[in-house]
Amino acid sequence: SDRINIIINSRTDRAVRVKLTTTTGEQVISLREPITAGENQISLNTSNIGPGMYILSISEPGIPRAYSLVKIKR
């Protein structure tokens, strides 16, 4: 699939910053999304990025997180 679906559970309404970067630091996706208290889904379109390793960063106030991802094209 050419989408990444992110599920975020939040206790309060707030905004999160979502970034997808290459392992060399090139930013390929950056967005700020409002979320509400409860379960939220953010969907990223990855059809315009090539195969390779990426770092997904999700930043909420006081809660930075980072995940490694590998995109494989068939």
C-alpha positions as CSV (number, residue, x, y, z in Angstrom):
1,S,0.0,0.0,0.0
2,D,1.1,3.6,-0.6
3,R,-0.3,4.8,2.7
4,I,0.9,4.8,6.3
5,N,-1.9,4.8,8.9
6,I,-0.9,6.1,12.3
7,I,-3.2,5.5,15.3
8,I,-2.7,8.0,18.2
9,N,-4.5,7.8,21.5
10,S,-4.7,11.1,23.3
11,R,-6.1,12.2,26.6
12,T,-6.7,15.8,25.4
13,D,-7.3,17.8,22.3
14,R,-4.0,19.0,20.8
15,A,-1.9,19.2,17.7
16,V,0.8,16.7,16.7
17,R,3.7,17.2,14.3
18,V,4.3,14.2,11.9
19,K,7.5,14.0,9.9
20,L,8.9,11.4,7.6
21,T,12.6,11.8,6.9
22,T,15.3,9.7,5.1
23,T,18.1,8.3,7.1
24,T,20.3,11.2,5.8
25,G,17.9,13.7,7.3
26,E,16.0,14.8,4.1
27,Q,12.4,15.6,5.1
28,V,9.9,14.0,2.7
29,I,6.7,14.6,4.6
30,S,5.8,17.2,7.3
31,L,2.4,18.0,8.6
32,R,0.7,19.3,11.7
33,E,-2.5,17.5,12.5
34,P,-5.1,18.4,15.2
35,I,-6.2,15.4,17.3
36,T,-9.0,15.1,19.8
37,A,-9.2,13.2,23.1
38,G,-9.5,9.5,22.3
39,E,-8.4,7.4,19.3
40,N,-7.2,9.3,16.2
41,Q,-6.0,8.1,12.8
42,I,-3.6,10.0,10.6
43,S,-3.0,8.7,7.1
44,L,0.1,9.6,5.1
45,N,0.3,9.2,1.3
46,T,3.7,7.6,0.5
47,S,3.1,7.0,-3.2
48,N,5.5,9.8,-4.2
49,I,8.5,8.5,-2.2
50,G,10.8,5.7,-3.3
51,P,11.7,2.5,-1.6
52,G,14.2,2.7,1.3
53,M,14.5,3.3,5.0
54,Y,12.7,6.2,6.6
55,I,12.3,7.6,10.1
56,L,8.7,8.5,11.2
57,S,8.7,11.2,14.0
58,I,5.6,12.0,15.9
59,S,5.8,15.0,18.3
60,E,3.2,15.9,20.8
61,P,4.0,18.5,23.6
62,G,6.4,16.6,25.9
63,I,6.1,13.2,24.0
64,P,8.5,12.9,21.1
65,R,8.5,9.5,19.4
66,A,10.5,8.1,16.4
67,Y,10.0,4.8,14.5
68,S,12.1,3.2,11.7
69,L,10.2,2.3,8.6
70,V,11.2,0.5,5.4
71,K,9.2,1.1,2.2
72,I,9.4,-1.8,-0.4
73,K,8.0,-1.4,-3.8
74,R,6.7,-4.5,-5.6
